[in-house]
């Protein structure tokens, strides 16, 4: 499961990706979103007195938690689509929404 959170620089680990660009006081982009965290990047941010950044990373999910989360999503979608009919387009849309909400969408 992909997780996005704001972390202090000393909590960053190599391989994490920046979820949002890092900006200076003038709003100029110092580091773009999607950049991979490495030691050099952290040292550069420390020099500019940046204290925290928004990162995105993969986190292993407990199978039982995943099943519970998917069941909850399925129940929500069943409620949302309860009056939508049962044609191919509706089923395809429901599968696409399920993939998006579960994090399995490409």
MDTraj code that builds the backbone (N, CA, C; nanometers):
import mdtraj as md
import numpy as np

residues = "UNK UNK UNK UNK UNK UNK UNK UNK UNK UNK UNK UNK UNK UNK UNK UNK UNK UNK UNK UNK UNK UNK UNK UNK UNK UNK UNK UNK UNK UNK UNK UNK UNK UNK UNK UNK UNK UNK UNK UNK UNK UNK UNK UNK UNK UNK UNK UNK UNK UNK UNK UNK UNK UNK UNK UNK UNK UNK UNK UNK UNK UNK UNK UNK UNK UNK UNK UNK UNK UNK UNK UNK UNK UNK UNK UNK UNK UNK UNK UNK UNK UNK UNK UNK UNK UNK UNK UNK UNK UNK UNK UNK UNK UNK UNK UNK UNK UNK UNK UNK UNK UNK UNK UNK UNK UNK".split()
xyz = np.array([
    [0.0848, -0.1173, 0.0000],
    [0.0000, 0.0000, 0.0000],
    [0.0894, 0.1237, 0.0000],
    [0.0540, 0.2208, -0.0821],
    [0.1313, 0.3440, -0.0904],
    [0.0834, 0.4400, 0.0180],
    [0.1784, 0.4928, 0.0939],
    [0.1492, 0.5824, 0.2056],
    [0.2152, 0.7170, 0.1781],
    [0.1432, 0.8257, 0.2070],
    [0.1989, 0.9604, 0.1953],
    [0.1905, 1.0262, 0.3320],
    [0.3046, 1.0794, 0.3773],
    [0.3046, 1.1501, 0.5054],
    [0.4159, 1.2539, 0.5087],
    [0.4052, 1.3449, 0.6036],
    [0.5066, 1.4484, 0.6223],
    [0.6041, 1.3981, 0.7277],
    [0.7330, 1.3952, 0.6901],
    [0.8366, 1.3457, 0.7806],
    [0.9452, 1.4502, 0.7992],
    [1.0075, 1.4478, 0.9171],
    [1.1255, 1.5303, 0.9414],
    [1.2419, 1.4679, 0.8657],
    [1.3420, 1.5489, 0.8358],
    [1.4541, 1.5012, 0.7552],
    [1.5247, 1.3815, 0.8170],
    [1.5343, 1.3764, 0.9502],
    [1.6043, 1.2641, 1.0128],
    [1.5232, 1.1343, 1.0079],
    [1.3984, 1.1413, 0.9625],
    [1.3146, 1.0221, 0.9499],
    [1.3146, 0.9656, 0.8078],
    [1.3752, 1.0385, 0.7148],
    [1.3753, 0.9954, 0.5754],
    [1.4662, 0.8750, 0.5554],
    [1.4263, 0.7894, 0.4624],
    [1.5059, 0.6725, 0.4275],
    [1.5300, 0.6734, 0.2780],
    [1.6485, 0.6274, 0.2356],
    [1.6761, 0.6201, 0.0919],
    [1.5691, 0.5374, 0.0204],
    [1.5301, 0.5842, -0.0970],
    [1.4303, 0.5133, -0.1757],
    [1.2910, 0.5730, -0.1662],
    [1.2652, 0.6519, -0.0610],
    [1.1354, 0.7191, -0.0519],
    [1.1279, 0.8218, -0.1642],
    [1.0067, 0.8579, -0.2047],
    [0.9878, 0.9595, -0.3074],
    [0.9181, 1.0807, -0.2478],
    [0.9570, 1.1984, -0.2957],
    [0.8889, 1.3202, -0.2517],
    [0.7491, 1.3220, -0.3122],
    [0.6488, 1.3399, -0.2297],
    [0.5102, 1.3433, -0.2765],
    [0.4737, 1.4816, -0.3300],
    [0.5415, 1.5838, -0.2808],
    [0.5165, 1.7214, -0.3231],
    [0.6507, 1.7888, -0.3471],
    [0.6540, 1.8915, -0.4323],
    [0.7812, 1.9610, -0.4527],
    [0.8243, 2.0348, -0.3258],
    [0.9550, 2.0490, -0.3095],
    [1.0093, 2.1272, -0.1980],
    [1.0357, 2.2672, -0.2525],
    [0.9782, 2.3674, -0.1874],
    [0.9882, 2.5055, -0.2343],
    [1.0703, 2.5894, -0.1380],
    [1.1350, 2.6946, -0.1922],
    [1.2039, 2.7892, -0.1039],
    [1.1045, 2.8978, -0.0619],
    [1.1527, 2.9999, 0.0117],
    [1.0632, 3.1041, 0.0621],
    [0.9952, 3.1824, -0.0491],
    [1.0582, 3.1881, -0.1661],
    [1.0018, 3.2621, -0.2789],
    [0.9057, 3.1783, -0.3618],
    [0.8924, 3.0515, -0.3281],
    [0.8038, 2.9641, -0.4040],
    [0.8710, 2.8930, -0.5196],
    [1.0029, 2.9089, -0.5315],
    [1.0759, 2.8390, -0.6377],
    [1.0953, 2.6936, -0.5979],
    [1.0893, 2.6063, -0.6966],
    [1.1049, 2.4631, -0.6714],
    [1.2518, 2.4310, -0.6485],
    [1.2812, 2.3781, -0.5294],
    [1.4167, 2.3322, -0.4991],
    [1.4347, 2.1881, -0.5445],
    [1.3343, 2.1064, -0.5158],
    [1.3364, 1.9652, -0.5541],
    [1.1958, 1.9300, -0.6025],
    [1.1837, 1.8707, -0.7224],
    [1.0501, 1.8405, -0.7738],
    [0.9858, 1.7207, -0.7049],
    [0.8542, 1.7146, -0.7110],
    [0.7818, 1.5971, -0.6612],
    [0.8274, 1.4758, -0.7413],
    [0.8368, 1.3631, -0.6751],
    [0.8792, 1.2404, -0.7417],
    [1.0275, 1.2125, -0.7294],
    [1.1046, 1.3108, -0.6813],
    [1.2486, 1.2895, -0.6644],
    [1.2718, 1.1842, -0.5569],
    [1.3712, 1.1002, -0.5792],
    [1.4020, 0.9939, -0.4835],
    [1.4950, 1.0462, -0.3746],
    [1.4642, 1.0110, -0.2511],
    [1.5436, 1.0551, -0.1362],
    [1.6761, 0.9798, -0.1336],
    [1.7847, 1.0556, -0.1149],
    [1.9175, 0.9972, -0.0930],
    [1.9929, 1.0888, 0.0032],
    [2.1117, 1.0482, 0.0439],
    [2.1883, 1.1266, 0.1424],
    [2.2180, 1.2671, 0.0927],
    [2.2548, 1.2780, -0.0336],
    [2.2886, 1.4079, -0.0908],
    [2.1690, 1.5035, -0.0847],
    [2.0519, 1.4519, -0.1159],
    [1.9311, 1.5338, -0.1113],
    [1.9038, 1.5816, 0.0309],
    [1.9158, 1.4923, 0.1280],
    [1.8903, 1.5283, 0.2678],
    [1.9882, 1.6357, 0.3139],
    [2.1170, 1.6202, 0.2796],
    [2.2168, 1.7207, 0.3199],
    [2.1861, 1.8563, 0.2563],
    [2.1444, 1.8565, 0.1307],
    [2.1086, 1.9811, 0.0638],
    [1.9903, 2.0499, 0.1303],
    [1.8921, 1.9713, 0.1702],
    [1.7756, 2.0287, 0.2386],
    [1.8134, 2.0832, 0.3759],
    [1.9023, 2.0128, 0.4456],
    [1.9485, 2.0605, 0.5764],
    [2.0216, 2.1937, 0.5624],
    [2.1040, 2.2072, 0.4582],
    [2.1766, 2.3330, 0.4350],
    [2.0799, 2.4491, 0.4129],
    [1.9668, 2.4212, 0.3521],
    [1.8671, 2.5253, 0.3261],
    [1.7670, 2.5393, 0.4407],
    [1.7925, 2.4677, 0.5500],
    [1.7111, 2.4738, 0.6715],
    [1.5661, 2.4293, 0.6490],
    [1.5480, 2.3343, 0.5580],
    [1.4179, 2.2695, 0.5401],
    [1.4075, 2.1656, 0.6515],
    [1.2967, 2.1614, 0.7238],
    [1.2872, 2.0702, 0.8384],
    [1.2007, 1.9472, 0.8119],
    [1.1084, 1.9561, 0.7162],
    [1.0233, 1.8410, 0.6879],
    [0.9791, 1.8431, 0.5423],
    [0.9455, 1.7265, 0.4902],
    [0.8988, 1.7134, 0.3526],
    [0.7866, 1.6101, 0.3478],
    [0.7089, 1.6154, 0.2426],
    [0.6028, 1.5174, 0.2203],
    [0.6588, 1.4066, 0.1320],
    [0.6539, 1.2836, 0.1818],
    [0.7081, 1.1702, 0.1075],
    [0.6014, 1.0639, 0.0850],
    [0.6275, 0.9812, -0.0138],
    [0.5399, 0.8710, -0.0477],
    [0.6254, 0.7458, -0.0546],
    [0.5756, 0.6375, 0.0032],
    [0.6527, 0.5127, 0.0022],
    [0.5596, 0.3932, 0.0144],
    [0.6119, 0.2771, -0.0239],
    [0.5358, 0.1528, -0.0129],
    [0.5471, 0.0992, 0.1285],
    [0.4355, 0.0568, 0.1830],
    [0.4349, -0.0016, 0.3165],
    [0.3608, -0.1347, 0.3081],
    [0.4234, -0.2383, 0.3632],
    [0.3592, -0.3694, 0.3631],
    [0.2325, -0.3631, 0.4474],
    [0.1280, -0.4235, 0.3957],
    [0.0001, -0.4215, 0.4659],
    [-0.0309, -0.5625, 0.5159],
    [-0.0734, -0.5712, 0.6382],
    [-0.1129, -0.6984, 0.6967],
    [-0.2286, -0.7558, 0.6143],
    [-0.2214, -0.8841, 0.5752],
    [-0.3280, -0.9429, 0.4928],
    [-0.4677, -0.9300, 0.5546],
    [-0.4785, -0.9436, 0.6846],
    [-0.6095, -0.9313, 0.7498],
    [-0.6616, -0.7881, 0.7393],
    [-0.5721, -0.6899, 0.7558],
    [-0.6126, -0.5495, 0.7429],
    [-0.6555, -0.5193, 0.5997],
    [-0.5803, -0.5738, 0.5035],
    [-0.6138, -0.5520, 0.3625],
    [-0.7523, -0.6077, 0.3313],
    [-0.7801, -0.7286, 0.3770],
    [-0.9107, -0.7894, 0.3522],
    [-1.0227, -0.7058, 0.4141],
    [-1.0005, -0.6560, 0.5354],
    [-1.1012, -0.5731, 0.6017],
    [-1.1225, -0.4430, 0.5246],
    [-1.0129, -0.3835, 0.4776],
    [-1.0230, -0.2586, 0.4015],
    [-1.0967, -0.2819, 0.2699],
    [-1.0642, -0.3919, 0.2008],
    [-1.1309, -0.4224, 0.0743],
    [-1.2798, -0.4513, 0.0954],
    [-1.3135, -0.5184, 0.2046],
    [-1.4544, -0.5461, 0.2349],
    [-1.5302, -0.4160, 0.2594],
    [-1.4662, -0.3224, 0.3290],
    [-1.5298, -0.1927, 0.3550],
    [-1.5506, -0.1163, 0.2241],
    [-1.4503, -0.1172, 0.1381],
    [-1.4620, -0.0491, 0.0086],
    [-1.5731, -0.1133, -0.0734],
    [-1.5769, -0.2460, -0.0735],
    [-1.6799, -0.3183, -0.1481],
    [-1.8195, -0.2818, -0.0988],
    [-1.8372, -0.2720, 0.0323],
    [-1.9672, -0.2349, 0.0896],
    [-2.0058, -0.0927, 0.0487],
    [-1.9090, -0.0016, 0.0502],
    [-1.9363, 0.1366, 0.0091],
    [-1.9789, 0.1419, -0.1376],
    [-1.9089, 0.0652, -0.2218],
    [-1.9420, 0.0658, -0.3644],
    [-2.0778, 0.0009, -0.3900],
    [-2.1086, -0.1045, -0.3162],
    [-2.2401, -0.1678, -0.3312],
    [-2.3500, -0.0666, -0.2998],
    [-2.3273, 0.0150, -0.1983],
    [-2.4252, 0.1184, -0.1630],
    [-2.4329, 0.2256, -0.2725],
    [-2.3179, 0.2696, -0.3215],
    [-2.3163, 0.3741, -0.4243],
    [-2.3807, 0.3283, -0.5549],
    [-2.3601, 0.2019, -0.5909],
    [-2.4081, 0.1506, -0.7188],
    [-2.5410, 0.0742, -0.7060],
    [-2.6087, 0.0850, -0.5936],
    [-2.7272, 0.0023, -0.5672],
    [-2.8405, 0.0258, -0.6669],
    [-2.8495, 0.1437, -0.7254],
    [-2.9574, 0.1736, -0.8203],
    [-2.9046, 0.1966, -0.9619],
    [-2.7807, 0.1585, -0.9861],
    [-2.7177, 0.1886, -1.1144],
    [-2.7456, 0.0853, -1.2225],
    [-2.8075, -0.0250, -1.1880],
    [-2.8321, -0.1282, -1.2882],
    [-2.7180, -0.2279, -1.2905],
    [-2.7290, -0.3236, -1.3830],
    [-2.6308, -0.4321, -1.3863],
    [-2.5778, -0.4559, -1.5272],
    [-2.5649, -0.3498, -1.6056],
    [-2.5131, -0.3684, -1.7407],
    [-2.3604, -0.3690, -1.7408],
    [-2.3024, -0.3969, -1.8564],
    [-2.1563, -0.4089, -1.8673],
    [-2.0838, -0.2795, -1.8297],
    [-2.1361, -0.1667, -1.8743],
    [-2.0704, -0.0386, -1.8465],
    [-2.0684, -0.0099, -1.6965],
    [-2.1771, -0.0406, -1.6291],
    [-2.1843, -0.0178, -1.4844],
    [-2.0859, -0.1070, -1.4106],
    [-2.0805, -0.2346, -1.4490],
    [-1.9863, -0.3272, -1.3840],
    [-1.8418, -0.2842, -1.4092],
    [-1.8140, -0.2389, -1.5310],
    [-1.6789, -0.1930, -1.5638],
    [-1.6421, -0.0694, -1.4809],
    [-1.7348, 0.0236, -1.4672],
    [-1.7103, 0.1423, -1.3853],
    [-1.6888, 0.1034, -1.2397],
    [-1.7694, 0.0123, -1.1883],
    [-1.7557, -0.0309, -1.0496],
    [-1.6199, -0.0973, -1.0269],
    [-1.5749, -0.1793, -1.1231],
    [-1.4419, -0.2423, -1.1107],
    [-1.3313, -0.1370, -1.1128],
    [-1.3467, -0.0351, -1.1980],
    [-1.2456, 0.0708, -1.2061],
    [-1.2388, 0.1502, -1.0760],
    [-1.3547, 0.1810, -1.0181],
    [-1.3574, 0.2547, -0.8913],
    [-1.2977, 0.1692, -0.7803],
    [-1.3283, 0.0398, -0.7804],
    [-1.2720, -0.0516, -0.6799],
    [-1.1197, -0.0555, -0.6919],
    [-1.0692, -0.0657, -0.8141],
    [-0.9238, -0.0685, -0.8343],
    [-0.8604, 0.0609, -0.7862],
    [-0.9245, 0.1740, -0.8144],
    [-0.8711, 0.3032, -0.7719],
    [-0.8692, 0.3146, -0.6204],
    [-0.9813, 0.2839, -0.5578],
    [-0.9909, 0.2985, -0.4121],
    [-0.9036, 0.1992, -0.3366],
    [-0.8811, 0.0826, -0.3943],
    [-0.7994, -0.0179, -0.3258],
    [-0.6505, 0.0047, -0.3487],
    [-0.6178, 0.0951, -0.4413],
    [-0.4774, 0.1220, -0.4696],
    [-0.4192, 0.0295, -0.5738],
    [-0.5030, -0.0486, -0.6411],
    [-0.4564, -0.1423, -0.7426],
    [-0.4619, -0.0849, -0.8828],
    [-0.5067, 0.0386, -0.8970],
    [-0.5178, 0.1000, -1.0292],
    [-0.3790, 0.1322, -1.0833],
    [-0.3635, 0.1211, -1.2150],
    [-0.2320, 0.1525, -1.2755],
    [-0.1969, 0.2985, -1.2669],
])
top = md.Topology()
chain = top.add_chain()
for i, resn in enumerate(residues, 1):
    res = top.add_residue(resn, chain, resSeq=i)
    for name in ("N", "CA", "C"):
        top.add_atom(name, md.element.get_by_symbol(name[0]), res)
traj = md.Trajectory(xyz[None], top)
